[in-house]
Amino acid sequence: MSSPTTRGIDVAAPDPAAAFEFATATRIVFGAGKLSEVPAAVRGLGGTRALVVTGQRPDRAAPLVAALAAASVDAVSFPVAGEPTVELAAEGTRRAAAERCDVVVALGGGSALDAGKAIAALLANGGDPLDYLEVVGRGKALTRPSAPFVAIPTTAGTGSEVTRNAVLASKEARVKASLRSPHMLPRLAVVDPDLLAGAPPGVLASSGLDALSQLIEPFLSARANPLTDGLAREGIRRSARSLRRAVLDAAGPAERDDLALASLLGGLCLANAGLGAVHGFAAPVGGMFDAPHGAVCAALLPAVLEVNLRALRARRPDHPALPRFDEVAALVTGSGAARAEDGITWVRELCRALAVPGLGRYGMTEADVPAVVERARAASSMKANPLGLTDEELTEIAARSL
């Protein structure tokens, strides 16, 4: 048992024979050029007037808006300039209701997709986002299925197109928390790797490392299951072979396919097996500082892996996650002889090659570490970490990620 000063609580290890469930978007369409199928699919969902949620460049959605119009679907644009907030979700919901929108289509990165997902849920359930938000809200259950929602990612990182939650920032509480419900799963996810063409290297790096963490964490998770294990293995392999080349050289069709599929698989894994300490920290750091989610995850990943490995060896040497560290190492290095430390070294060197900045870049200092640790300990993602980490271990992760 842990002492009151450490507060570490071991979590049940994954049992490959245990019962599990798997939930995802009603329909997933993957492939180059598949964006062209969206207008007909929206009509098939009964959509006649769409709220089109975009990123900070709504002009990127102009071809989609034109194609929707050609399919007799009116479109109302709602741009999301940064990561979505509680206030923005409420504003988007009011706009959708006032414009009598009957479908929500989100085209953009994780921010646009999460905003669209939250708006679709609130449009059907009514109320304020804080009525349903975890951690800092009232945490009420969403009881009605969301308005029909179509998710179209233009980055390869969050996997939000197949998850059942939307992350919103609360400026007042200085934290990010989720609206979460099976009712929030998109009706349609369209993953078109061609939409990654022209993405800046920095975006590919941070989003790609976010995707990699969302494959590794579920694979090591206390809630891992045989179905997510298979998806995670495939995603890790594709990310490892293409991410560095896509950022440092060029993202050709093969690399775009790998990155888009790795992100999709990561979303499927996290939605059904949970995450871990990387995302446990990412929620408070993203809420306290003006820091992009993917960059935060990238900065945290090496230290989280190393501290988790050491903690497991010290306190749970029989834990089934331990041999999985070796398997991750084999997948990323391509060598069957690789061991856990080789995999962590590979991740650390990848972050260095992709010029991943530390959390200090976003204003976090050593003085902020205790508050970050306190909030991270309460984050929902921390519950799926392979074992409970002590305050000292959490502090080490935060300090080493600065």
N, C-alpha and C positions, 0 to 999 in steps of 0.2 A: 504494500500500500504506500501511497505517496504521502509525504508530510504536508502539513498545512501551508508551508512556505513554497512548495513546488507545485502543488495542485495537479500533478500529472495523474491521469486516470487511464489505464490501459483499456483499449477498445477490443472487442471480440475480433479474432482473426477471421479472414475469409475462409469459408468452407466450400470447396468445389462441388459438394453434393447438396448444399443448402438450396431451399426454394428461392426463387427470385421472379421478378416481373420485368418486362421490358416495354417501355412506352416511347413513342416518337411521333413525328408529324404524320398526319393521315397519309400523305403521299410525298415521296421524294423523287425529284427528277434531277439527274446528274448528266452533264455532258456539254461539250463545246457547242455553242449556238442555241442552247435550250431556252434562252431568254425569249426567243420568238414564240414559244408555246404559252407564254403567260396570259396574253389577252383572252384566248379561247378558254383557258382554264378558269380565269376570273368569271367569265360569262357562265361557265359550268357550275360555279359556286353560287350562281344567282345574283352576282354583282352587277349593278347598273350605275353606281356612283361610288368611286373609290377615293379614299384618302390615301394619297401617295406620299409616304414618309421617306425623306431622302437625307443624305448627309449634308455637309456644309456646301456642297456644290450641286444644287438642284438641277443645273443644266445637264448633268449626266443622265438624268431621268427623262429628258425631253423625248428621245426616241421611244421609250416605253409609253409615255403619256400619249404620244401620237398614235402608237399602235393600239392602245386602249380605246382611243377615240374612234379609230377605224373599226373596232369591234363593238361600237355603240356603248362604250363605258365612259361616262364622264369622269374627269379626274380633278381633284382638289389637292394642290401641293402643300406639304407641310415640312419645311426643312428643319433639320436638327444640327445646329452648329457645333455642338460639343457633346460630351457624354451626358445622357439624359438625367434630368432632375425630377423630383416630385412635382415641382411647379410646371415643368414642361409637359409631363404626362397629363396633368389636369388640363392644361391649355389645349393640347392636342385633342383630348376627349371632347372638350367644349366645341372645338372647331368641327370635329367630325359630326357631332350631334346637330349643330346649327346648319351644316351643309347637307344634312340628311344622307350621310354616307352609309352604305350597307355592306361595305367590304373595306378592309385595310390592306394596302400593299406597301411593303417596306423594301427599298432598294438602297443598299449602302453597307457600311461596316457594322460592327456590333452595336454601336450607339443607335443607329437608325433602326436596326432590327429590334433591339430591346424597347425603344420608344414605341414602335409600331405594335409590338406584342402587348405592352402595357395599355396602350390606347384601345386596342381591340377588346381587351378584357374589361376595362372600365366602361366602355361603350355599352357592353351587354349587362354589366352588373350594377352600374351606377355608383354613386358615392365618390369619396375622395381617395387618392392613392394611399394616404396614411391610414385609412380604414383597414387596408389589407397588407400593408408593408410589414415585413419581418423586422425584428430587433428594435427599431425605433418607432414603428407604427402600432396599430392595435391588433394586427395579425389575424383579422377575421378571414374566414374561408370565402373564396370566390365560389358561388353556388351555381352560376349559370355558365354555359359554354361561351367562349369569346365570340365576338363577331367574326365572320370568316376572315382569316388572316393568311396572307401570302408573303413568305420571307425569301428575299433574293440577296444573298451576300455578295459584296464587291471586294471584300478582303478575305484572307484565309487565316482566321485565328480563333474567333470566339465560338463557332459552332452554334450560335444562337438560333439558327434556322431550324434546329431540331431539339431545342430544350424547352422545359416547361416553366422557365422563370424569366423575369426581366429585372435587371439591376438598375436601380435608381439612386441618385445621390440626394441626400438631404443636406442642404447647405446649413440649416440650423443646427443639426446634430453632428455635422462634419463626419459623416459616415456614408458608405454605400450599403444598401440592403436590397432584398429581392421581394418582388411580388412573385408568388409561386403557387402553381396549381396545375393539375393535369388538364384542366380546362383551357390552359394557355398554349398548349401544343399547337403549332401552326397547322392549318388545313393543307397547305402546300408549301414545300421547300424546293426552290429551283436553284441548283448550284451549277453555274456556268463558268468554267475556268477561264473562258475568254475575257471575262470581266476583270481579271487580274492584270491584263495587258496594260503596261504603262504605269503600274503601281510603283511609287518611289521605293528605293532600296530600304530606307528606314522603316517604312510601313510593312514591307515584306518581312523584315527582320523581327520587329516587335510582335506582329501578329503571328508569324510563323513559330516563334518561341512560346507564345501563349498557347498555340495549338499543340506544340510538343509537350508542354506541361500538362495540358488537358488530356493527353494520352498516357503519360507516365503516371500521373497521380491516380487516376482510376485503376490502373494496372496494379499499383501498390496498395490500393484502398482497402479499408476494412470491409467494404461492401462489394468488392470485386466478385464477378460471377463469370461462368464459362463463356457466355455470349459476349460480354464486354471485353473479356480477355482476348478473344480472337480479333475483334475490331481494333483493340489497342495495339496488338502486335503488328498488324498490317499498317496502321497509321504511323507508328514509330519508325518502321522500316522505310516508308515512303518519305517521311519528313527528313530522316537522317541522310538519305541519298540525294535530296534535292534542295534543301533549304539553303545551305551554304552557297551552292552554285547559283541559285536563283538570285541571291542578294549580291554576291561578289562578281558574278559574271553576267548572266542574263537569264530572265525567266522565259524560256521558250515554252512551246506547247506541252512537252513532257513534264517540265518542272511545274508549270501551272496546274496540270492535272494532279500531280502528286500533292502539291500544297493544298489545293482545294479539297481533295479527298481526305487528306490528313485532318484538316479542320473539321470537315463533316463527321468523320469517325470520332474525333475528339468530343464533339458535341453529343453524339450518341452515347459515348462512354460516360461522360460526366453526368448526363441526365439520368443514368441508370445505375451508376456505381459510386457517385460522389467524387470529391476531389481530395484536398488535403491542406497542408500548412501553407503552400504557396498561395493558394486562393484565400486561405484563412487570413493571411497578412494583407493580400491585395485589396480586400474590401475596406479595411480601415485606412490603409495608406492612400488609396484612391479618394477616400472621402475627406481626409485631412489635408491633402496636398493636391495641387493641380498636376496630376500625374496620369498619363495614359495607362489604361489597364494592362495592355500587352507588354509595355516596357517595364512595368512594375513586376509582373510575373517573371519576365526574363531576368531581372536583377536578382530575384529571390531564389530561383530554381537551383543553382549550384549549392548554396549554403543549406537549403532545406534538404536536399538529397544527402549531403554529407552528415548533417546532424541526425537525420532519421536513421541512417545506416548505423552510426555509432550508438545511438540509443537502443536500437533493436538488438545489436550484438551484446550490449551491456545488460539489458533487462529482460529481453525475450529472445535468447539465442535459438529457441525452437520455433520462432514465428515463421509462418509460411511466406511472409513477404520477403524474408532475407534472400532465398534463392532467386526471387524475382528481380532483385537488384542485379544479379549476375546475368539474368536473361535480358534485361534492358541493355546492359553493357554489350552483350553479343549482338543485339539488334542494331545499336547505333554504330558500333565499330565494324560490324561485318565479320567479326572473328569469334568462332565458337570457344576459343580459349580465353576470351576476355572475362575479367572478373569485375565485381562491383566498383572498385576504385577506378578501373579503366573507363567505365561508363561515366563516372562523375568527372574525371579528367577530360573526357571528350566533350561533355556539356560545358564545362568551364572554358575550354579552349574555343568552342563554337561561339560562346558569348563574347569572348575577347576578340575573335576574328570579325564578328558582326558589330563590334564597337558598342556593346550594350553598356549604357551608363549606370552607375550606382544610384541608389535612391536619394543620395545627397544632391544630385542634379536637380531634383524637384523641390528642394528646400528642407528636406528632413535632416535633422541633426541628432547627435547622441542624446541631447536633452529630450528629444521626442520619443526615444525608444521605450521608456516605461509606459507611456500612454498608448503607444502602438501595440505593445505586447498585451496590455489589459484588454484592448478592444479585439485583438486577434483571437485571444482565448475564447471569447464569446461568439465568434463568427460561426455560422452554420457549416461552412466548408471544413472547419477544423475537426468536426465530429467524425469525418471519414478518414482522417490520417491513420496510418497503420497502428500507431499507439499514441497515447497521450504524452505530449512533451511537457517537461517541467518549465517553470518560469525562467530558470537559468538557460535552458536550451533555446527557448523562444527568444530570449534576450540576445543570445549569441547569433541566431539567424538574422535578427534585425540589424545588429551592429555590423556584422560581416557583409551585409547587403548595401550598406551606405555608399 
